[in-house]
Each structure stands twice: as C-alpha cells, then as structure tokens.
Amino acid sequence: MRGILFAILGGGFITLQSVANARISQDIGMWQTASLTQLTGFLTAFLILLVARDGKWHEMKKVKPLYLTGGAFAAVILSSNVKAIQLVGVTLTTSAMLFAQLYTAFLVDGRGWFEIAKQNMRLPQFLGIGIMIAGVIILQY
C-alpha cells in the first residue's frame, strides 16, 4: 500500500512540475528551465539526504556505470514535457506520458531489463496497454 501511495505522490508532483516548467520556459527558455529544475531538484534531494542520513556512499562502487546515467534522463523528460505541454496541453501530455511509462514498464518487466525479475505478460496486460492507447486517442478528439 505504501508503494501505491508513493506512486500517486510522484505522479501528482510530476504533473505539477511539468506545468511549472512549461510556464517557466515561456519566460527563460527550455534548457534554462531544465537546468534550473535540475539544480533545485539536486539541492532539495541533497538537503533531504543530509537530514535523513540514510545514505550508503561507500556502496557507490557497486553501482554499474550504465545505471549512473539515470539522472541524465531527466533532461529529456523535462524538455519533452515542456514542449509537449506547450503544443498539446497538460491533459494530453500527461495521458501520452502515462501511456509511454506503462509501455516502457511493460518492456522492462517482460524482458527483464536492468536486472529486473522478468514478468510474464498475459492478456490483461495487453488489454491495459490497448485501453491506454484508446484513452489517449479519445482525449485528443
């Protein structure tokens, strides 16, 4: 249950962040917005790290170099969301983004990428993807 609550919290904040970034980018530009957002995100995460004191920095050498690139994905996420919101609005952007997240998660689970335990994908999962696609199409028209 806690996992679902954290997912809902994250989903809400990613939408709020996307809208705020789209507004900021109208004033200062997309890459300036991405830089500012990354900086404030880093500072917030670092402050939480200092307060929580639950880090295991000595374990960093165990992390595969490929996984250390995860933070770089945020630049693509931010710029894509900013541009999409400006072009098609918040609702369609969020819907398409959720579809893309679900489809990518489907691939990660189904193929066992990133050393995730492989999950068997069955008809309900395929139907879920189809319903998401239909929802994005319906929202567009």
TORTI-650927 format. One record per residue: residue number from 1; residue in three letters; x, y, z of N, C-alpha, C, CB in turn. Coordinates in nm, 4 decimals, decimal comma. Last residue first. Glycine has a CB too. Layout:
N
 guvex panu       nx       ny       nz      cax      cay      caz       cx       cy       cz      cbx      cby      cbz
   NUM  ALA        X        Y        Z        X        Y        Z        X        Y        Z        X        Y        Z
...
REM end
This chain:
141
 guvex panu       nx       ny       nz      cax      cay      caz       cx       cy       cz      cbx      cby      cbz
   141  TYR  -0,9388   1,3956  -2,9251  -1,0514   1,4419  -3,0099  -1,1705   1,4796  -2,9302  -1,0911   1,3367  -3,1086
   140  GLN  -0,7558   1,3224  -2,7315  -0,7102   1,4120  -2,8370  -0,8274   1,4692  -2,9173  -0,6141   1,3386  -2,9298
   139  LEU  -0,8893   1,1396  -2,5729  -0,8580   1,2711  -2,5178  -0,8177   1,3709  -2,6254  -0,7475   1,2593  -2,4157
   138  ILE  -0,8894   0,9177  -2,7483  -1,0166   0,9820  -2,7110  -0,9917   1,1232  -2,6573  -1,0919   0,8969  -2,6049
   137  ILE  -0,6136   0,8554  -2,7501  -0,6825   0,8930  -2,8745  -0,8117   0,9671  -2,8438  -0,7120   0,7684  -2,9602
   136  VAL  -0,5771   0,7858  -2,4818  -0,5011   0,8977  -2,5379  -0,5688   0,9474  -2,6657  -0,3542   0,8556  -2,5670
   135  GLY  -0,7506   0,5636  -2,4668  -0,7726   0,6816  -2,3841  -0,7001   0,8029  -2,4376  -0,7291   0,6549  -2,2426
   134  ALA  -0,6278   0,3799  -2,6404  -0,7623   0,4314  -2,6715  -0,7906   0,5586  -2,5926  -0,8700   0,3248  -2,6406
   133  ILE  -0,3952   0,3340  -2,4927  -0,3864   0,3936  -2,6266  -0,5208   0,4544  -2,6646  -0,3429   0,2876  -2,7320
   132  MET  -0,5101   0,2132  -2,2647  -0,4349   0,3388  -2,2523  -0,4240   0,4088  -2,3874  -0,2942   0,3123  -2,1949
   131  ILE  -0,6151  -0,0172  -2,3813  -0,7074   0,0802  -2,3214  -0,6372   0,2151  -2,3038  -0,7607   0,0287  -2,1845
   130  GLY  -0,3752  -0,1467  -2,4538  -0,4738  -0,1067  -2,5551  -0,5701  -0,0012  -2,5038  -0,5519  -0,2273  -2,6023
   129  ILE  -0,2644  -0,1963  -2,2012  -0,1925  -0,1108  -2,2967  -0,2903  -0,0593  -2,4030  -0,0743  -0,1890  -2,3638
   128  GLY  -0,4644  -0,3729  -2,1063  -0,4354  -0,2465  -2,0375  -0,3628  -0,1481  -2,1280  -0,3521  -0,2724  -1,9126
   127  LEU  -0,4344  -0,5893  -2,2782  -0,5592  -0,5115  -2,2798  -0,5386  -0,3748  -2,2127  -0,6731  -0,5898  -2,2083
   126  PHE  -0,1849  -0,6797  -2,1963  -0,2018  -0,6304  -2,3333  -0,3293  -0,5463  -2,3451  -0,2063  -0,7486  -2,4332
   125  GLN  -0,2516  -0,7585  -1,9364  -0,1521  -0,6542  -1,9563  -0,1641  -0,5941  -2,0975  -0,0104  -0,7108  -1,9335
   124  PRO  -0,4418  -0,9646  -1,9844  -0,4802  -0,8426  -1,9121  -0,3802  -0,7273  -1,9310  -0,4940  -0,8734  -1,7640
   123  LEU  -0,2785  -1,1610  -2,1316  -0,3847  -1,0837  -2,1953  -0,4239  -0,9585  -2,1166  -0,5056  -1,1707  -2,2142
   122  ARG   0,0536  -1,1241  -1,9911  -0,0621  -1,2009  -2,0369  -0,1657  -1,1059  -2,0952  -0,1232  -1,2844  -1,9209
   121  MET   0,3915  -1,1565  -1,9298   0,2862  -1,0662  -1,9754   0,1753  -1,1498  -2,0379   0,3416  -0,9608  -2,0773
   120  ASN   0,5824  -1,2442  -1,6579   0,5072  -1,2959  -1,7720   0,3944  -1,1990  -1,8052   0,4510  -1,4382  -1,7424
   119  GLN   0,8785  -1,0665  -1,5790   0,7376  -1,0948  -1,5500   0,6714  -1,1509  -1,6756   0,6632  -0,9662  -1,5008
   118  LYS   1,2065  -1,0924  -1,4523   1,1190  -1,0994  -1,5681   0,9773  -1,1391  -1,5257   1,1744  -1,1991  -1,6713
   117  ALA   1,3474  -0,8693  -1,2253   1,2922  -1,0035  -1,2435   1,1895  -1,0018  -1,3568   1,2276  -1,0552  -1,1117
   116  ILE   1,5900  -0,6558  -1,3663   1,4601  -0,6677  -1,3003   1,4093  -0,8095  -1,3263   1,3574  -0,5585  -1,3525
   115  GLU   1,8243  -0,5850  -1,4935   1,8299  -0,6901  -1,3919   1,7028  -0,6977  -1,3073   1,9491  -0,6675  -1,3018
   114  PHE   1,7574  -0,4197  -1,7022   1,8123  -0,3590  -1,5801   1,8108  -0,4571  -1,4621   1,7327  -0,2328  -1,5438
   113  TRP   1,4861  -0,6213  -1,8324   1,5938  -0,5230  -1,8472   1,6361  -0,4698  -1,7111   1,5495  -0,4069  -1,9384
   112  GLY   1,2961  -0,8233  -1,8668   1,3908  -0,8316  -1,7561   1,5079  -0,7359  -1,7693   1,4424  -0,9709  -1,7446
   111  ARG   1,0930  -0,8181  -2,0455   1,2240  -0,8598  -2,0960   1,3296  -0,8701  -1,9862   1,2709  -0,7630  -2,2018
   110  GLY   0,8714  -0,7360  -1,8979   0,8607  -0,8513  -1,9879   0,9943  -0,9054  -2,0346   0,7793  -0,8145  -2,1070
   109  ASP   0,9624  -0,5060  -1,7594   0,9163  -0,6254  -1,6881   0,9202  -0,7493  -1,7771   0,7746  -0,6040  -1,6356
   108  VAL   1,0288  -0,3391  -1,9796   1,1279  -0,3684  -1,8755   1,0894  -0,4960  -1,8009   1,1404  -0,2496  -1,7764
   107  LEU   0,7837  -0,3310  -2,1205   0,9047  -0,3847  -2,1830   1,0085  -0,4246  -2,0787   0,9645  -0,2824  -2,2792
   106  PHE   0,6210  -0,2127  -1,9235   0,5818  -0,3409  -1,9821   0,7046  -0,4080  -2,0460   0,4683  -0,3209  -2,0880
   105  ALA   0,7475   0,0314  -1,8991   0,7477  -0,0607  -1,7849   0,7141  -0,2027  -1,8301   0,6472  -0,0139  -1,6774
   104  THR   0,6781   0,1330  -2,1501   0,8186   0,1093  -2,1178   0,8317   0,0142  -1,9993   0,8897   0,2420  -2,0873
   103  TYR   0,3999   0,1487  -2,1173   0,4560   0,0659  -2,2241   0,6024   0,0332  -2,1946   0,4433   0,1373  -2,3606
   102  LEU   0,3829   0,3306  -1,9029   0,3282   0,1961  -1,8900   0,3877   0,1025  -1,9944   0,1761   0,1992  -1,9029
   101  GLN   0,5041   0,5576  -2,0158   0,5587   0,4960  -1,8946   0,5116   0,3517  -1,8807   0,5181   0,5767  -1,7703
   100  ALA   0,3302   0,6069  -2,2293   0,4705   0,5761  -2,2562   0,5367   0,5102  -2,1358   0,5464   0,7031  -2,2946
    99  PHE   0,0942   0,6636  -2,0856   0,0985   0,5510  -2,1777   0,2434   0,5090  -2,2026   0,0290   0,5870  -2,3105
    98  LEU   0,1820   0,8937  -1,9522   0,1454   0,7744  -1,8749   0,1457   0,6497  -1,9620   0,0076   0,7924  -1,8106
    97  MET   0,2179   1,0619  -2,1734   0,3311   1,0286  -2,0882   0,3026   0,9023  -2,0056   0,3639   1,1467  -1,9957
    96  ALA  -0,0421   1,0859  -2,2638   0,0574   1,0223  -2,3505   0,1791   0,9793  -2,2703   0,0996   1,1175  -2,4633
    95  SER  -0,1480   1,2183  -2,0376  -0,2022   1,0899  -2,0843  -0,1016   1,0153  -2,1706  -0,3318   1,1118  -2,1629
    94  THR   0,0035   1,4528  -2,0298   0,0073   1,3589  -1,9175  -0,0431   1,2213  -1,9594  -0,0764   1,4121  -1,8004
    93  THR  -0,0717   1,5676  -2,2776   0,0684   1,5365  -2,2473   0,0778   1,4327  -2,1366   0,1446   1,6637  -2,2069
    92  LEU  -0,3457   1,6011  -2,2400  -0,2987   1,5090  -2,3436  -0,1528   1,4710  -2,3198  -0,3152   1,5717  -2,4831
    91  THR  -0,3374   1,7877  -2,0207  -0,4087   1,6596  -2,0126  -0,3584   1,5591  -2,1155  -0,5580   1,6817  -2,0317
    90  VAL  -0,1808   2,0140  -2,1038  -0,1412   1,9308  -1,9892  -0,2067   1,7928  -1,9926  -0,1771   2,0011  -1,8586
    89  GLY  -0,1087   2,0742  -2,4579  -0,1757   2,0917  -2,3298  -0,1375   1,9876  -2,2265  -0,3228   2,0890  -2,3497
    88  VAL   0,0342   2,0641  -2,6958  -0,0945   1,9922  -2,6891  -0,1676   2,0056  -2,5567  -0,0721   1,8474  -2,7163
    87  LEU   0,2569   2,2460  -2,6803   0,1964   2,2102  -2,8090   0,0567   2,1501  -2,7970   0,2852   2,1134  -2,8807
    86  GLN   0,3312   2,2767  -2,4151   0,3129   2,3963  -2,4968   0,2380   2,3653  -2,6264   0,4481   2,4592  -2,5286
    85  ILE   0,3572   2,0080  -2,3472   0,2533   2,0891  -2,2825   0,2264   2,2148  -2,3639   0,2949   2,1267  -2,1382
    84  ALA   0,5820   1,9405  -2,5083   0,4519   1,8767  -2,5299   0,3384   1,9588  -2,4685   0,4518   1,7354  -2,4709
    83  LYS   0,7876   2,0971  -2,3956   0,7460   2,1188  -2,5345   0,6080   2,0598  -2,5599   0,8481   2,0575  -2,6316
    82  VAL   0,7945   1,9874  -2,1337   0,7751   2,1307  -2,1554   0,7216   2,1549  -2,2964   0,9077   2,2080  -2,1335
    81  ASN   0,8463   1,7143  -2,1844   0,7215   1,7564  -2,1201   0,6923   1,9037  -2,1441   0,7274   1,7290  -1,9707
    80  SER   1,1030   1,7300  -2,3030   0,9902   1,6695  -2,3748   0,8565   1,7150  -2,3168   0,9998   1,5165  -2,3700
    79  SER   1,2561   1,8442  -2,0984   1,2402   1,9153  -2,2255   1,1227   1,8601  -2,3055   1,3687   1,9059  -2,3083
    78  LEU   1,2266   1,6470  -1,8909   1,1878   1,7867  -1,8736   1,1621   1,8558  -2,0065   1,2950   1,8614  -1,7972
    77  ILE   1,3282   1,4125  -2,0133   1,1934   1,4167  -1,9566   1,1445   1,5614  -1,9484   1,1911   1,3507  -1,8163
    76  VAL   1,5884   1,4895  -2,0742   1,4974   1,4521  -2,1825   1,3526   1,4595  -2,1344   1,5298   1,3100  -2,2347
    75  ALA   1,6836   1,5339  -1,8163   1,6901   1,6413  -1,9161   1,5955   1,6136  -2,0318   1,8333   1,6579  -1,9684
    74  ALA   1,6528   1,2849  -1,6929   1,5664   1,3961  -1,6507   1,5693   1,5109  -1,7513   1,6091   1,4471  -1,5127
    73  PHE   1,8526   1,1181  -1,7737   1,7216   1,1034  -1,8396   1,6310   1,2218  -1,8073   1,6534   0,9717  -1,7962
    72  ALA   2,0561   1,1616  -1,5982   2,0607   1,2336  -1,7259   1,9284   1,2222  -1,8012   2,1750   1,1802  -1,8130
    71  GLY   2,0101   0,9818  -1,3948   1,9776   1,1222  -1,3726   1,9768   1,2039  -1,5009   2,0752   1,1822  -1,2759
    70  GLY   2,1125   0,7416  -1,5077   1,9693   0,7607  -1,4841   1,9286   0,9052  -1,4637   1,9275   0,6820  -1,3656
    69  THR   2,3750   0,6782  -1,5261   2,3242   0,7733  -1,6259   2,1764   0,8055  -1,6037   2,3442   0,7174  -1,7670
    68  LEU   2,4305   0,4771  -1,3543   2,4622   0,6119  -1,3076   2,4148   0,7188  -1,4063   2,6126   0,6254  -1,2847
    67  TYR   2,3888   0,2477  -1,4949   2,2803   0,2940  -1,4086   2,3050   0,4348  -1,3554   2,2618   0,1982  -1,2925
    66  LEU   2,6357   0,2107  -1,6199   2,5171   0,2377  -1,7004   2,4052   0,2970  -1,6154   2,4690   0,1098  -1,7689
    65  PRO   2,8078   0,1372  -1,4033   2,8177   0,2694  -1,4671   2,6947   0,3055  -1,5516   2,9413   0,2743  -1,5545
    64  LYS   2,6521  -0,0208  -1,1254   2,7031  -0,0318  -1,2618   2,7026   0,1056  -1,3279   2,6188  -0,1324  -1,3443
    63  VAL   2,7544   0,0138  -0,7943   2,6563   0,0551  -0,8948   2,7206   0,0460  -1,0330   2,6044   0,2002  -0,8669
    62  LYS   2,9570  -0,0297  -0,6163   2,8827  -0,1473  -0,6620   2,7835  -0,1144  -0,7742   2,8086  -0,2097  -0,5452
    61  LYS   3,0490   0,2152  -0,5365   3,1326   0,1409  -0,6315   3,0630   0,0148  -0,6839   3,2649   0,1028  -0,5655
    60  MET   2,8686   0,2938  -0,3389   2,8578   0,3515  -0,4730   2,9379   0,2716  -0,5767   2,9057   0,4966  -0,4711
    59  GLU   2,8913   0,2236  -0,0778   2,8395   0,1201  -0,1675   2,8335   0,1676  -0,3137   2,7003   0,0765  -0,1214
    58  HIS   2,9563   0,4498   0,0589   3,0630   0,3514   0,0398   3,0197   0,2381  -0,0533   3,1063   0,2941   0,1746
    57  TRP   2,7141   0,5800   0,0903   2,8062   0,6258  -0,0124   2,9160   0,5246  -0,0403   2,8671   0,7573   0,0280
    56  LYS   2,4403   0,5334   0,1787   2,5460   0,4326   0,1849   2,6479   0,4662   0,0771   2,4889   0,2871   0,1663
    55  GLY   2,2211   0,7409   0,3766   2,2991   0,7068   0,2581   2,4045   0,6016   0,2845   2,3642   0,8292   0,2035
    54  ASP   2,0618   0,8513   0,5657   2,0475   0,7072   0,5441   2,1283   0,6598   0,4238   1,9005   0,6710   0,5251
    53  ARG   2,0119   1,1153   0,6561   2,1355   1,0433   0,6921   2,1245   0,8924   0,6747   2,1727   1,0737   0,8354
    52  ALA   1,8069   1,3043   0,6409   1,7736   1,1625   0,6589   1,8945   1,0797   0,7035   1,7174   1,1053   0,5292
    51  VAL   1,9429   1,5486   0,6037   1,8511   1,5316   0,7166   1,8282   1,3830   0,7461   1,7165   1,6016   0,6875
    50  LEU   2,0933   1,5032   0,3723   2,1603   1,5487   0,4942   2,0731   1,5283   0,6176   2,1983   1,6958   0,4816
    49  LEU   1,8880   1,4303   0,1943   1,9947   1,3357   0,2269   2,0643   1,3747   0,3563   2,0963   1,3282   0,1130
    48  ILE   1,7495   1,6719   0,1786   1,6826   1,5550   0,2370   1,7856   1,4503   0,2778   1,5811   1,4943   0,1371
    47  LEU   1,9502   1,8202   0,0483   1,9022   1,8612   0,1808   1,8334   1,7441   0,2512   1,8049   1,9814   0,1687
    46  PHE   1,9639   1,6797  -0,1933   2,0805   1,6855  -0,1063   2,0430   1,7256   0,0357   2,1826   1,7828  -0,1621
    45  ALA   1,7094   1,7289  -0,2993   1,7490   1,5907  -0,2677   1,8681   1,5889  -0,1726   1,7834   1,5132  -0,3967
    44  THR   1,7308   2,0097  -0,3298   1,6275   1,9510  -0,2433   1,6659   1,8090  -0,2018   1,4906   1,9501  -0,3153
    43  LEU   1,9437   2,0291  -0,5117   1,9546   2,0919  -0,3796   1,8520   2,0336  -0,2818   1,9355   2,2441  -0,3912
    42  PHE   1,8362   1,8887  -0,7318   1,9579   1,8424  -0,6652   1,9672   1,8981  -0,5241   2,0818   1,8824  -0,7456
    41  GLY   1,6179   2,0567  -0,7922   1,5962   1,9161  -0,7558   1,7160   1,8582  -0,6823   1,5670   1,8328  -0,8806
    40  THR   1,7481   2,2901  -0,8629   1,6627   2,2918  -0,7438   1,6306   2,1495  -0,6983   1,5325   2,3692  -0,7719
    39  LEU   1,8846   2,1855  -1,0920   1,9573   2,2438  -0,9793   1,8722   2,2431  -0,8530   2,0013   2,3867  -1,0122
    38  GLN   1,6764   2,1060  -1,2592   1,7730   2,0064  -1,2123   1,8486   2,0580  -1,0898   1,8722   1,9702  -1,3249
    37  THR   1,5561   2,3562  -1,2998   1,4818   2,2484  -1,2352   1,5754   2,1414  -1,1804   1,3831   2,1861  -1,3333
    36  LEU   1,7615   2,4919  -1,4360   1,7109   2,5429  -1,3089   1,6384   2,4335  -1,2306   1,6170   2,6616  -1,3328
    35  SER   1,7799   2,3300  -1,6666   1,8953   2,3484  -1,5773   1,8513   2,3946  -1,4387   1,9938   2,4501  -1,6373
    34  ALA   1,5241   2,3602  -1,7755   1,5723   2,2263  -1,7382   1,6893   2,2370  -1,6409   1,6147   2,1465  -1,8639
    33  THR   1,5287   2,6371  -1,8223   1,4311   2,5795  -1,7293   1,4772   2,4423  -1,6821   1,2923   2,5691  -1,7956
    32  GLN   1,7246   2,6489  -2,0140   1,7462   2,7216  -1,8896   1,6524   2,6666  -1,7824   1,7238   2,8741  -1,9097
    31  TRP   1,5982   2,5042  -2,2116   1,7162   2,4462  -2,1488   1,7550   2,5197  -2,0208   1,8324   2,4473  -2,2460
    30  MET   1,3692   2,6747  -2,2721   1,3548   2,5355  -2,2309   1,4780   2,4824  -2,1575   1,3268   2,4493  -2,3516
    29  GLY   1,3267   3,0121  -2,1408   1,3742   2,9133  -2,2376   1,3752   2,7722  -2,1805   1,5132   2,9499  -2,2850
    28  ILE   1,2084   3,2044  -1,9756   1,3547   3,1969  -1,9808   1,4087   3,0957  -2,0814   1,4071   3,1632  -1,8454
    27  ASP   0,9262   3,2093  -2,0201   0,9981   3,3302  -1,9813   1,1489   3,3202  -2,0056   0,9724   3,3599  -1,8356
    26  GLN   0,8504   2,9570  -2,0856   0,7995   3,0658  -2,1693   0,8748   3,1961  -2,1408   0,6483   3,0855  -2,1459
    25  SER   0,9531   2,8068  -1,8806   1,0239   2,8056  -2,0089   0,9740   2,9135  -2,1038   1,0098   2,6701  -2,0745
    24  ILE   0,7634   2,8377  -1,6789   0,8950   2,9000  -1,6631   0,9638   2,9113  -1,7989   0,9829   2,8188  -1,5644
    23  ARG   0,5537   2,6789  -1,7863   0,5344   2,8237  -1,7622   0,6686   2,8950  -1,7520   0,4521   2,8474  -1,6327
    22  ALA   0,6731   2,4284  -1,7914   0,6213   2,4855  -1,9161   0,6031   2,6367  -1,9017   0,4872   2,4187  -1,9552
    21  ASN   0,7267   2,3922  -1,5181   0,8372   2,4031  -1,6135   0,7919   2,4654  -1,7451   0,8982   2,2657  -1,6394
    20  ALA   0,4652   2,3683  -1,4174   0,5517   2,4785  -1,3731   0,6661   2,4998  -1,4725   0,6083   2,4501  -1,2315
    19  VAL   0,3903   2,1308  -1,5494   0,3173   2,2550  -1,5734   0,4030   2,3760  -1,5332   0,1835   2,2550  -1,4951
    18  SER   0,5770   1,9494  -1,4406   0,5693   1,9702  -1,5851   0,4996   2,1020  -1,6184   0,4955   1,8535  -1,6517
    17  GLN   0,5163   1,9584  -1,1672   0,6478   2,0020  -1,2142   0,6439   2,0326  -1,3638   0,7542   1,8946  -1,1844
    16  LEU   0,2593   1,8475  -1,1697   0,2795   1,9854  -1,1236   0,4135   2,0408  -1,1725   0,2727   1,9920  -0,9698
    15  THR   0,3279   1,5898  -1,2631   0,2376   1,6749  -1,3412   0,2552   1,8211  -1,3004   0,0901   1,6308  -1,3220
    14  ILE   0,4897   1,5020  -1,0597   0,5476   1,5111  -1,1940   0,4596   1,5962  -1,2846   0,5663   1,3709  -1,2547
    13  PHE   0,3135   1,5031  -0,8412   0,4204   1,6020  -0,8472   0,4835   1,6116  -0,9856   0,5265   1,5690  -0,7454
    12  GLY   0,1450   1,2870  -0,9064   0,0915   1,4220  -0,8883   0,1995   1,5275  -0,9027   0,0253   1,4346  -0,7522
    11  GLY   0,3308   1,0755  -0,9123   0,2520   1,1108  -1,0306   0,1950   1,2509  -1,0219   0,1397   1,0119  -1,0499
    10  GLY   0,4226   1,0724  -0,6455   0,5138   1,1016  -0,7564   0,4398   1,1436  -0,8819   0,5999   0,9809  -0,7865
     9  LEU   0,1825   0,9994  -0,5173   0,2513   1,1237  -0,4828   0,3442   1,1662  -0,5970   0,3315   1,1068  -0,3512
     8  ILE   0,1415   0,7492  -0,6353   0,0417   0,8549  -0,6532   0,1046   0,9918  -0,6239  -0,0814   0,8304  -0,5608
     7  ALA   0,3689   0,6161  -0,5383   0,3480   0,6293  -0,6826   0,2483   0,7411  -0,7131   0,2983   0,4963  -0,7421
     6  PHE   0,3209   0,6220  -0,2632   0,4368   0,6932  -0,3166   0,4225   0,7141  -0,4678   0,5666   0,6157  -0,2853
     5  LEU   0,0912   0,4583  -0,2602   0,0831   0,5979  -0,2148   0,2010   0,6805  -0,2662   0,0786   0,6038  -0,0613
     4  ILE   0,2005   0,2171  -0,3483   0,0972   0,2822  -0,4289   0,0863   0,4298  -0,3901  -0,0397   0,2109  -0,4109
     3  GLY   0,3722   0,1631  -0,1330   0,4258   0,1794  -0,2678   0,3284   0,2514  -0,3579   0,4608   0,0451  -0,3274
     2  ARG   0,1955   0,1257   0,0770   0,2844   0,2428   0,0792   0,3416   0,2698  -0,0582   0,3981   0,2227   0,1799
     1  MET   0,0816  -0,1196   0,0000   0,0000   0,0000   0,0000   0,0864   0,1266   0,0000  -0,0931  -0,0005   0,1205
REM end
